[in-house]
Amino acid sequence: MNIQPLYDVKARLEQSAIAGTGLLGEDFRLQRAAEGLKPLAAASPVFGKIGAGLDRLLSAPAEVRSGLLLDLLALVGAVVYTQARTGAEGELSPLPAGIGQYQELSYSQLSPLLTALTTTGGGRMDVVQTAWDNHPEFFSDYRILPAVVAGLGDSYGELAGLNAQILKQLGPAPLPLLKEGFDPAGNKAMARRVEVIAALEGAGATPWLREILPQAKKDVRAAVLTALGEDGENVPLLLELARTEKGDNRNAVLKALSNQDGEAVAAFWGEELEKNPVSVLFLAKVEQDWAGDLIAVGLQKQLEEMMPHGDRVSEEEQSKLSRWCQAVGKKDSPAMLEFWKWADGHMETFDRFTNAKGNPVFMGVRLTDTLRECVCRTGPGPLRDFCLDLFDRRPEMTRYLHISFLAAMLSCPAAEVFEKYGPYIQTRKPLLDTERKKTLHTVLLRALDDVWWFPQGGWYSVRGSQPAAQPLDVRWIDRMIHAVWTDVQGSCATIHAVYWEDVGGLDRNLMKKTNPASEEMKKILIPYARKRMAENGQPYTYSRWLFYMGASPRGVLGKAMAKDPNANRLYAVWQLMYDAYKVLPVEETVALLEEVLADGAFQKQAAPHLQKAIPWTIEQLQAGKDFPSNIDWNKM
């Protein structure tokens, strides 16, 4: 049955509703649509009812036409709705393999992500990252997956890189799309395809990589050469390519070879470092003993060449040594250990090295720092044992205390570490040998700064590399808060400090060590933090430290804020109170709000807003409502 006349009637009725019923008598198009409906009216009662309604409408007096029009339009709309259907003409066929899966996801769900992937402009990366974090299943949909692959060529390089990372985590699903239409002579988008394919297939990508290598150019060729390093079977080819490739392409071959092992590879790197010492940086992440042996030999050779003229070390020589030090990484081969023993025996010589102007170049310090980084990354073994005893054997080399302490933290029981090293933290000014004791005190405080509580892992971290052998002995906290010298700037920032408050290095050091689950530790630190807030007038950092420990700054907060009213800006105060609400009982948050209001030490522009907002917020909290996160300050 052809029901087009029904749609014609609906369209004319809608037009009449817009134009007004005064023109119905002259609307020949509506009359023609009514005539066209008559065959349907004769065939079906419901269409007959519509036809009768049209007759009444067209013959009705003007004053009743509006009601009849609306009734008829409602009836026609309902009938049209019943005639609707979904689908399309023709046979259904499955989606082509490799373009993604069909998922029960509406267009409205996918539209923001699809727009971010296929358009330009700011804010798109956040949309993609948020979608990946919350709905990774979206990226397997047949509407999204092709857009992610196409997004490898996005003009915003960071978004293109994010798309590559997402594809690497989707498993083999994107492989057909990545290889479809691949251009070996293409641009960075094609190079990223190679990178993703290699990550997904590993050694299995070798046949395809070898197939496209002859045609690969520029960025794509470098990506292919790097990817060949995923398969040990490619070592002979890579060794050959190292002799023929130039520039960036040869660097890609070196990167690929740095992932390989074996006698042929070790021999190649020995020759390479003799000819091109700058290539040593490619071995920075290599952990095999042969790499450690090569670095040890190269470092010693470099230093031996400097020693005859150590009073005048050129900038070029300093740069060369810096590259060798960067390549040490976490190498702890037997030859590497022998190098450190040799370097220890000549450390005073290295400390005397100067530049062309006669200024110290701190070569010995650079070597010591390199050893410290290495021992923090490596596991138990001869190198760590060597570092454990380093300061005991050479107490005159005060910076060795730093290395031996960290090695002990990684290896020894916590109580043993404290009992051996704790006395170096002076809690009273010494009467004898003051300068040396102050130096060792400072060195150890800096070493302690390299140990912090890692809440995600639930352990104490040593320079962010490995967990300590045991949790930090709480006696360190008590000794540190009584330290006689506190002007030590730590090497790492803490999450508790805000940028406008110059919190001392010792307190930052303590904040990083705070395990909020340790009642014994909090028993010491909560009173200390409150005392320091009162002394320093730095309410924002110390309050957040207290919040972190589940404690309140009530009783000292208002007075601390009063010491610098200009720091108490509108949003600074409001964020601090919101942070209190997140961790403290409601009644405690109310008490803090009352205390802040009572002291009234606000920045001039913020005072009128806060004096109105705080009482209102107190009422909200006491009525059982949440802390107001959105306030129209201009209307407050």
C-alpha positions as CSV (number, residue, x, y, z in Angstrom):
1,M,0.0,0.0,0.0
2,N,1.4,3.4,-1.0
3,I,0.8,5.7,1.9
4,Q,2.5,8.8,0.4
5,P,-0.9,10.6,0.4
6,L,-0.9,10.3,4.2
7,Y,2.5,12.1,4.4
8,D,1.2,14.8,2.0
9,V,-1.8,15.4,4.2
10,K,0.4,15.7,7.3
11,A,2.7,18.2,5.6
12,R,-0.2,20.4,4.4
13,L,-1.8,20.3,7.9
14,E,1.4,21.4,9.5
15,Q,1.7,24.2,7.0
16,S,-1.8,25.3,7.7
17,A,-1.1,25.4,11.4
18,I,1.8,27.7,10.7
19,A,0.0,29.9,8.2
20,G,-3.3,30.1,10.1
21,T,-6.8,28.7,9.6
22,G,-8.1,31.9,7.9
23,L,-6.6,30.7,4.7
24,L,-8.0,27.1,4.8
25,G,-10.8,27.8,2.4
26,E,-8.3,28.9,-0.3
27,D,-5.7,26.2,0.3
28,F,-5.9,24.2,-2.9
29,R,-2.9,22.1,-1.9
30,L,-4.7,20.8,1.1
31,Q,-7.8,20.1,-0.9
32,R,-5.7,18.2,-3.5
33,A,-4.0,16.2,-0.7
34,A,-7.5,15.3,0.7
35,E,-8.5,14.0,-2.8
36,G,-5.4,11.9,-3.0
37,L,-6.2,10.3,0.4
38,K,-9.7,9.1,-0.7
39,P,-8.4,5.7,-2.1
40,L,-6.8,5.0,1.3
41,A,-9.9,6.1,3.2
42,A,-12.0,3.6,1.3
43,A,-9.5,0.8,2.0
44,S,-9.0,1.3,5.8
45,P,-11.2,2.6,8.7
46,V,-8.5,4.6,10.2
47,F,-7.7,6.4,6.9
48,G,-11.5,6.8,6.5
49,K,-11.6,8.6,9.9
50,I,-8.8,11.0,8.6
51,G,-10.7,11.5,5.4
52,A,-13.9,12.4,7.3
53,G,-12.0,14.7,9.5
54,L,-10.6,16.5,6.4
55,D,-14.1,17.0,5.0
56,R,-15.3,18.5,8.3
57,L,-12.3,20.8,8.5
58,L,-12.6,22.1,5.0
59,S,-16.4,22.8,5.3
60,A,-16.4,24.1,8.9
61,P,-17.0,27.7,9.9
62,A,-13.9,29.7,10.5
63,E,-14.5,30.0,14.3
64,V,-14.2,26.2,14.9
65,R,-11.4,25.4,12.4
66,S,-8.6,25.8,14.9
67,G,-9.8,23.0,17.2
68,L,-10.6,20.7,14.3
69,L,-7.2,21.3,12.8
70,L,-5.3,20.4,15.9
71,D,-7.4,17.3,16.6
72,L,-6.9,16.1,13.0
73,L,-3.2,16.9,13.1
74,A,-2.8,14.8,16.3
75,L,-4.6,11.9,14.7
76,V,-2.5,12.1,11.5
77,G,0.7,12.3,13.5
78,A,-0.2,9.2,15.5
79,V,-1.1,7.2,12.4
80,V,2.2,8.3,10.7
81,Y,4.1,7.2,13.8
82,T,2.6,3.7,13.5
83,Q,3.7,3.4,9.9
84,A,7.4,4.1,10.7
85,R,9.9,1.3,10.3
86,T,13.7,0.9,10.5
87,G,16.1,-0.8,8.2
88,A,17.2,-0.4,4.7
89,E,16.5,-2.0,1.4
90,G,18.8,-4.8,0.2
91,E,20.7,-7.7,1.9
92,L,22.8,-7.3,5.0
93,S,26.4,-8.1,4.8
94,P,29.0,-8.4,7.7
95,L,31.3,-5.5,8.5
96,P,34.7,-5.8,6.6
97,A,37.2,-7.6,8.8
98,G,39.6,-5.4,10.8
99,I,37.7,-2.1,10.8
100,G,36.3,-2.6,14.4
101,Q,33.3,-4.2,16.0
102,Y,29.7,-3.2,16.1
103,Q,28.7,-2.2,19.6
104,E,25.4,-1.1,21.1
105,L,26.5,2.5,21.4
106,S,24.4,5.5,20.3
107,Y,25.7,8.3,18.2
108,S,25.3,10.7,21.0
109,Q,27.7,8.6,23.2
110,L,30.4,8.6,20.5
111,S,29.9,12.0,18.9
112,P,32.2,14.0,21.2
113,L,35.0,11.5,20.8
114,L,34.6,11.2,17.1
115,T,34.6,15.0,16.8
116,A,37.8,15.2,18.8
117,L,39.5,12.6,16.6
118,T,38.4,14.0,13.2
119,T,38.5,17.8,13.6
120,T,41.1,20.5,14.7
121,G,41.3,22.9,17.5
122,G,42.1,23.0,21.2
123,G,40.7,20.7,24.0
124,R,40.6,17.6,21.8
125,M,43.4,15.7,23.6
126,D,41.5,15.9,26.9
127,V,38.4,14.5,25.3
128,V,40.3,11.6,23.9
129,Q,42.2,10.9,27.1
130,T,39.1,11.1,29.2
131,A,37.2,8.7,26.9
132,W,40.1,6.2,27.0
133,D,40.3,6.4,30.8
134,N,36.6,5.9,31.3
135,H,35.4,4.0,28.3
136,P,38.2,2.1,26.5
137,E,35.5,-0.1,24.8
138,F,34.6,2.9,22.6
139,F,37.8,2.6,20.8
140,S,37.0,-0.8,19.4
141,D,33.8,0.4,17.7
142,Y,33.8,0.4,13.9
143,R,33.0,4.1,13.9
144,I,35.9,5.1,16.2
145,L,38.8,2.7,15.4
146,P,39.3,4.0,11.8
147,A,39.4,7.5,13.2
148,V,42.0,6.6,15.7
149,V,44.2,5.1,13.0
150,A,43.7,8.2,10.8
151,G,44.6,10.2,13.9
152,L,48.2,9.0,13.8
153,G,48.6,11.8,11.3
154,D,46.9,14.5,13.5
155,S,48.5,17.9,13.1
156,Y,48.8,18.1,16.9
157,G,51.8,15.8,17.6
158,E,50.8,15.0,21.2
159,L,47.4,13.8,20.1
160,A,48.9,11.7,17.4
161,G,51.2,10.1,20.0
162,L,48.3,9.5,22.3
163,N,46.5,7.7,19.5
164,A,49.5,5.5,18.9
165,Q,49.6,4.6,22.6
166,I,45.9,3.7,22.6
167,L,46.3,1.5,19.5
168,K,49.2,-0.4,21.1
169,Q,46.9,-1.4,24.0
170,L,44.0,-2.5,21.8
171,G,45.5,-5.8,20.8
172,P,45.6,-7.2,17.3
173,A,42.2,-5.6,16.2
174,P,43.8,-2.5,14.5
175,L,46.4,-4.4,12.5
176,P,44.3,-4.7,9.2
177,L,43.5,-1.0,9.3
178,L,47.1,-0.1,10.0
179,K,48.4,-2.1,7.0
180,E,45.6,-1.1,4.7
181,G,46.8,1.7,2.3
182,F,50.2,1.8,3.9
183,D,52.7,4.0,2.1
184,P,56.4,3.1,2.7
185,A,57.4,6.5,1.3
186,G,54.9,8.2,3.5
187,N,55.0,10.8,6.3
188,K,55.1,10.6,10.1
189,A,51.7,9.1,10.2
190,M,53.0,6.1,8.3
191,A,56.0,6.0,10.6
192,R,53.7,5.8,13.6
193,R,51.9,2.9,11.9
194,V,55.1,1.0,11.8
195,E,55.8,1.8,15.5
196,V,52.3,0.5,16.5
197,I,52.5,-2.6,14.3
198,A,55.9,-3.5,15.7
199,A,54.6,-3.0,19.3
200,L,51.5,-5.3,18.5
201,E,53.3,-8.0,16.6
202,G,56.8,-8.0,18.1
203,A,59.0,-10.4,16.2
204,G,56.0,-11.5,14.2
205,A,56.3,-8.2,12.3
206,T,59.6,-9.2,10.7
207,P,58.3,-10.5,7.4
208,W,56.3,-7.4,6.7
209,L,59.1,-5.1,7.8
210,R,61.6,-6.8,5.6
211,E,59.1,-6.6,2.7
212,I,58.6,-2.8,3.0
213,L,62.2,-1.9,3.9
214,P,63.4,-1.5,0.2
215,Q,60.7,1.1,-0.5
216,A,60.8,2.8,2.9
217,K,62.0,6.4,3.0
218,K,62.7,9.2,5.5
219,D,60.7,8.8,8.8
220,V,59.2,5.5,7.7
221,R,62.6,4.0,7.0
222,A,63.9,5.0,10.4
223,A,60.8,3.5,12.1
224,V,61.2,0.3,10.1
225,L,64.9,0.0,11.0
226,T,64.1,0.6,14.7
227,A,61.3,-2.0,14.6
228,L,63.6,-4.6,13.2
229,G,65.3,-4.6,16.6
230,E,62.3,-6.5,18.1
231,D,63.5,-9.8,16.5
232,G,66.9,-11.3,17.3
233,E,66.8,-13.0,13.9
234,N,67.4,-9.6,12.3
235,V,70.9,-9.2,13.9
236,P,72.8,-10.1,10.7
237,L,70.7,-7.7,8.7
238,L,71.1,-4.9,11.2
239,L,74.9,-5.4,11.3
240,E,74.9,-5.1,7.6
241,L,72.7,-2.0,7.6
242,A,75.0,-0.4,10.2
243,R,77.7,-0.3,7.5
244,T,75.4,1.2,4.8
245,E,72.9,3.5,6.5
246,K,73.7,7.2,7.3
247,G,72.5,9.9,9.6
248,D,69.2,9.3,11.4
249,N,68.7,6.0,9.7
250,R,72.0,4.7,11.1
251,N,70.9,6.0,14.5
252,A,67.8,3.9,14.1
253,V,69.9,0.8,13.4
254,L,72.0,1.5,16.5
255,K,68.9,1.8,18.6
256,A,67.7,-1.5,17.2
257,L,71.0,-3.2,17.9
258,S,71.0,-1.9,21.5
259,N,68.0,-4.3,22.1
260,Q,70.1,-7.3,21.0
261,D,72.5,-9.6,22.7
262,G,75.2,-12.1,21.7
263,E,78.9,-12.1,20.8
264,A,78.5,-10.5,17.4
265,V,76.5,-7.7,18.9
266,A,79.0,-7.1,21.7
267,A,81.9,-7.1,19.2
268,F,80.0,-4.6,17.0
269,W,79.5,-2.2,19.9
270,G,83.2,-2.5,20.9
271,E,84.3,-1.4,17.5
272,E,81.5,1.3,17.3
273,L,82.6,2.9,20.6
274,E,86.2,3.0,19.5
275,K,85.2,4.9,16.3
276,N,82.3,6.9,17.5
277,P,82.3,7.3,21.3
278,V,79.2,9.5,21.1
279,S,77.2,6.3,20.3
280,V,77.6,5.2,23.9
281,L,74.3,6.9,24.7
282,F,72.5,4.2,22.8
283,L,73.7,1.8,25.6
284,A,72.2,3.8,28.5
285,K,69.3,1.3,29.0
286,V,71.2,-1.9,28.1
287,E,71.8,-4.1,31.2
288,Q,73.8,-7.0,29.8
289,D,77.3,-7.5,31.3
290,W,79.0,-6.9,28.0
291,A,77.6,-3.4,27.9
292,G,78.8,-2.7,31.5
293,D,82.2,-4.0,30.6
294,L,82.4,-1.6,27.6
295,I,81.2,1.4,29.6
296,A,83.7,0.6,32.4
297,V,86.6,0.4,29.9
298,G,85.5,3.6,28.1
299,L,85.1,5.6,31.4
300,Q,88.5,4.6,32.7
301,K,90.2,5.4,29.4
302,Q,88.5,8.8,29.3
303,L,89.7,9.6,32.8
304,E,93.2,8.3,32.2
305,E,93.5,10.6,29.2
306,M,92.6,13.6,31.4
307,M,94.8,12.8,34.4
308,P,98.1,14.0,33.0
309,H,96.6,17.5,32.4
310,G,93.8,17.4,35.0
311,D,94.5,21.0,36.0
312,R,93.1,22.1,32.6
313,V,90.2,19.9,31.4
314,S,88.6,21.2,28.2
315,E,84.8,21.5,27.7
316,E,85.0,18.9,25.0
317,E,86.6,16.4,27.5
318,Q,83.9,17.3,30.1
319,S,81.2,16.6,27.5
320,K,82.7,13.3,26.5
321,L,82.9,12.1,30.2
322,S,79.3,13.3,30.8
323,R,78.1,11.0,27.9
324,W,79.9,8.0,29.4
325,C,78.4,8.7,32.8
326,Q,74.9,9.0,31.4
327,A,75.4,5.5,29.8
328,V,76.1,3.8,33.1
329,G,72.4,3.4,34.0
330,K,72.0,0.3,36.1
331,K,75.1,-1.6,35.0
332,D,76.7,-3.7,37.7
333,S,79.0,-6.1,35.7
334,P,82.2,-7.3,37.4
335,A,84.2,-4.9,35.2
336,M,81.9,-2.1,36.3
337,L,82.7,-2.9,39.9
338,E,86.4,-2.9,39.2
339,F,86.1,0.5,37.5
340,W,84.5,2.0,40.7
341,K,87.2,0.6,42.8
342,W,89.8,2.1,40.5
343,A,87.9,5.5,40.5
344,D,87.7,5.5,44.3
345,G,91.5,5.2,44.5
346,H,91.9,8.3,42.3
347,M,89.0,10.4,43.6
348,E,91.1,13.1,45.1
349,T,92.8,13.6,41.7
350,F,89.4,13.9,40.0
351,D,88.4,16.5,42.6
352,R,91.4,18.6,41.6
353,F,90.3,18.8,37.9
354,T,89.7,22.4,36.7
355,N,88.7,24.1,33.5
356,A,90.7,26.5,31.3
357,K,90.0,29.4,33.7
358,G,91.1,27.4,36.7
359,N,87.6,26.9,38.2
360,P,86.7,23.4,39.6
361,V,84.7,21.2,37.3
362,F,83.6,18.8,40.1
363,M,84.6,15.7,38.2
364,G,84.7,13.6,41.3
365,V,81.2,14.8,42.4
366,R,79.9,13.8,38.9
367,L,81.4,10.3,39.3
368,T,80.0,9.9,42.8
369,D,76.5,11.0,41.7
370,T,76.7,8.5,38.9
371,L,77.6,5.7,41.3
372,R,74.7,6.8,43.6
373,E,72.2,6.6,40.7
374,C,73.6,3.2,39.6
375,V,73.4,1.6,43.1
376,C,69.8,2.9,43.6
377,R,68.7,1.1,40.4
378,T,70.6,-2.2,40.7
379,G,69.7,-5.1,43.0
380,P,71.7,-6.9,45.7
381,G,75.2,-7.9,44.7
382,P,78.9,-7.0,44.8
383,L,78.3,-3.4,43.6
384,R,75.8,-2.7,46.4
385,D,78.1,-4.4,49.0
386,F,81.0,-2.2,47.8
387,C,78.8,0.9,48.3
388,L,77.6,-0.3,51.8
389,D,81.2,-0.1,53.0
390,L,82.3,2.8,51.0
391,F,82.1,5.5,53.7
392,D,83.4,3.1,56.4
393,R,86.6,2.6,54.3
394,R,86.9,6.3,53.2
395,P,85.4,8.5,56.0
396,E,87.4,11.4,54.8
397,M,85.3,11.4,51.6
398,T,82.2,12.9,53.2
399,R,79.9,12.6,50.2
400,Y,80.4,8.8,50.3
401,L,78.1,8.9,53.4
402,H,75.2,9.6,51.0
403,I,75.8,6.5,48.9
404,S,76.5,4.2,51.8
405,F,73.3,5.3,53.6
406,L,71.1,4.7,50.5
407,A,72.7,1.3,49.9
408,A,71.9,0.5,53.6
409,M,68.3,1.6,53.2
410,L,68.0,-0.9,50.2
411,S,69.7,-3.8,52.0
412,C,69.6,-3.6,55.8
413,P,67.0,-3.8,58.6
414,A,65.5,-0.4,59.4
415,A,66.7,-0.5,63.1
416,E,70.2,-1.3,62.0
417,V,70.3,1.6,59.5
418,F,69.1,4.1,62.2
419,E,71.5,2.9,64.8
420,K,74.4,3.2,62.4
421,Y,73.6,6.5,60.7
422,G,71.2,8.3,63.1
423,P,74.0,9.8,65.2
424,Y,75.1,11.8,62.2
425,I,72.0,14.0,62.6
426,Q,73.1,16.4,65.3
427,T,70.4,17.4,67.8
428,R,72.8,19.6,69.9
429,K,75.6,21.8,68.7
430,P,78.8,19.8,69.1
431,L,81.6,21.2,71.1
432,L,84.4,19.5,69.1
433,D,85.0,19.0,65.3
434,T,82.0,21.2,64.6
435,E,82.6,21.8,60.9
436,R,83.0,18.1,60.0
437,K,80.0,17.1,62.0
438,K,77.9,19.8,60.4
439,T,79.0,18.6,56.9
440,L,78.1,15.0,57.7
441,H,74.8,16.2,59.2
442,T,74.0,18.1,56.0
443,V,75.0,15.2,53.7
444,L,72.8,12.8,55.6
445,L,69.8,15.1,55.6
446,R,70.2,15.3,51.8
447,A,70.4,11.5,51.7
448,L,67.3,11.2,53.7
449,D,65.6,13.5,51.2
450,D,66.1,10.7,48.7
451,V,63.8,8.4,50.8
452,W,60.0,9.0,50.7
453,W,56.7,7.3,51.4
454,F,55.2,6.0,48.2
455,P,51.5,5.7,48.9
456,Q,50.6,3.9,45.7
457,G,52.9,1.0,46.5
458,G,52.6,1.3,50.3
459,W,56.3,1.3,50.8
460,Y,59.3,3.7,51.2
461,S,61.0,4.5,47.9
462,V,64.7,5.1,47.5
463,R,65.1,7.8,44.9
464,G,62.0,6.6,43.2
465,S,63.8,3.5,41.9
466,Q,63.3,0.7,44.4
467,P,61.6,0.1,47.8
468,A,63.6,0.2,50.9
469,A,64.4,-3.1,52.6
470,Q,62.1,-2.2,55.5
471,P,59.8,0.7,56.4
472,L,61.6,3.8,57.7
473,D,62.4,3.6,61.4
474,V,60.2,6.1,63.2
475,R,63.1,7.3,65.3
476,W,64.4,9.2,62.2
477,I,61.3,11.4,62.5
478,D,62.0,12.3,66.1
479,R,65.7,12.9,65.4
480,M,65.0,15.1,62.4
481,I,62.5,17.4,64.1
482,H,65.2,18.1,66.7
483,A,68.0,18.6,64.2
484,V,70.2,21.5,65.2
485,W,70.8,22.6,61.6
486,T,67.8,22.7,59.4
487,D,68.7,25.0,56.4
488,V,68.9,22.1,54.0
489,Q,67.2,22.4,50.7
490,G,65.9,19.0,49.5
491,S,66.2,17.7,45.9
492,C,62.6,16.8,45.4
493,A,59.4,18.8,45.9
494,T,56.5,17.6,48.0
495,I,52.8,17.5,47.2
496,H,51.9,19.3,50.4
497,A,53.7,22.6,49.7
498,V,52.0,25.5,47.9
499,Y,54.2,27.7,45.7
500,W,53.8,31.0,47.5
501,E,54.9,29.6,50.9
502,D,58.6,29.1,51.3
503,V,58.6,26.0,53.5
504,G,62.0,25.0,54.7
505,G,63.8,22.0,53.3
506,L,63.7,20.0,56.5
507,D,60.0,20.2,56.8
508,R,59.5,19.3,53.2
509,N,61.8,16.3,53.9
510,L,59.6,15.3,56.8
511,M,56.4,15.7,54.7
512,K,57.6,13.3,52.1
513,K,58.3,10.7,54.8
514,T,54.9,10.8,56.3
515,N,53.0,7.5,56.3
516,P,49.5,8.5,57.2
517,A,48.8,4.9,58.4
518,S,51.5,5.0,61.1
519,E,50.0,6.1,64.3
520,E,53.4,6.3,66.0
521,M,54.7,8.6,63.3
522,K,51.6,10.8,63.4
523,K,51.9,11.1,67.2
524,I,55.2,13.0,66.6
525,L,54.4,14.9,63.4
526,I,50.9,16.3,64.1
527,P,52.0,18.4,67.1
528,Y,55.2,19.4,65.2
529,A,53.2,20.5,62.1
530,R,50.8,22.6,64.3
531,K,53.8,24.2,66.1
532,R,55.5,25.0,62.8
533,M,52.4,26.6,61.4
534,A,52.1,28.8,64.5
535,E,55.8,29.8,64.2
536,N,56.0,30.4,60.4
537,G,52.5,31.7,59.6
538,Q,52.3,29.4,56.6
539,P,48.7,28.0,56.9
540,Y,48.2,26.5,53.5
541,T,51.1,24.0,53.4
542,Y,51.0,22.9,57.1
543,S,47.2,22.6,57.0
544,R,47.3,20.3,54.1
545,W,50.0,18.3,55.8
546,L,47.7,17.9,58.8
547,F,44.8,17.0,56.5
548,Y,47.0,14.3,55.0
549,M,47.4,12.9,58.5
550,G,43.7,13.1,59.2
551,A,44.3,16.0,61.7
552,S,42.9,19.5,62.1
553,P,44.7,22.9,62.3
554,R,42.0,24.2,64.6
555,G,43.4,26.6,67.2
556,V,46.3,27.7,65.1
557,L,44.9,28.3,61.6
558,G,43.3,31.6,62.2
559,K,46.3,33.1,63.9
560,A,48.6,31.8,61.1
561,M,46.4,33.3,58.5
562,A,46.5,36.6,60.3
563,K,50.3,36.9,59.9
564,D,49.9,37.5,56.2
565,P,46.3,38.7,55.2
566,N,47.4,39.4,51.6
567,A,48.0,35.7,51.1
568,N,44.4,34.9,52.0
569,R,42.9,35.3,48.6
570,L,39.4,34.3,47.9
571,Y,40.0,31.0,46.1
572,A,43.0,30.1,48.3
573,V,40.8,30.2,51.4
574,W,37.9,28.5,49.8
575,Q,40.0,25.6,48.4
576,L,41.6,25.1,51.8
577,M,38.2,24.9,53.5
578,Y,37.0,22.4,50.8
579,D,40.1,20.3,51.4
580,A,39.3,20.3,55.1
581,Y,35.8,19.2,54.4
582,K,37.0,16.2,52.3
583,V,38.9,14.6,55.2
584,L,37.5,16.0,58.4
585,P,34.1,15.6,60.2
586,V,31.6,18.2,59.3
587,E,31.6,19.7,62.8
588,E,35.4,20.1,62.5
589,T,35.1,21.9,59.2
590,V,32.4,24.2,60.6
591,A,34.7,25.0,63.5
592,L,37.6,25.9,61.1
593,L,35.2,28.1,59.1
594,E,34.2,29.9,62.3
595,E,37.8,30.3,63.3
596,V,38.8,31.8,59.9
597,L,35.8,34.1,60.0
598,A,36.5,35.2,63.6
599,D,40.1,36.3,62.7
600,G,38.9,37.9,59.5
601,A,42.4,38.2,58.1
602,F,41.5,38.3,54.4
603,Q,42.9,40.0,51.3
604,K,41.0,43.3,50.9
605,Q,39.2,42.3,47.7
606,A,38.3,38.9,49.1
607,A,36.9,40.0,52.5
608,P,33.4,41.1,51.5
609,H,32.8,37.8,49.7
610,L,34.2,35.6,52.4
611,Q,32.4,37.4,55.2
612,K,29.1,36.6,53.4
613,A,30.0,33.1,52.1
614,I,31.4,31.6,55.3
615,P,28.2,32.0,57.4
616,W,26.0,30.8,54.6
617,T,28.3,27.8,54.1
618,I,28.1,27.0,57.8
619,E,24.3,27.0,57.5
620,Q,24.5,24.6,54.5
621,L,26.8,22.2,56.3
622,Q,24.7,22.2,59.5
623,A,21.6,21.5,57.4
624,G,23.3,18.3,56.1
625,K,24.2,19.6,52.7
626,D,27.6,19.2,50.9
627,F,30.3,21.9,50.9
628,P,29.3,24.3,48.1
629,S,31.8,23.8,45.3
630,N,30.1,26.4,43.0
631,I,29.4,29.9,44.3
632,D,28.5,32.9,42.2
633,W,30.8,35.3,44.1
634,N,29.5,38.4,42.4
635,K,26.0,37.7,43.7
636,M,27.1,36.5,47.2
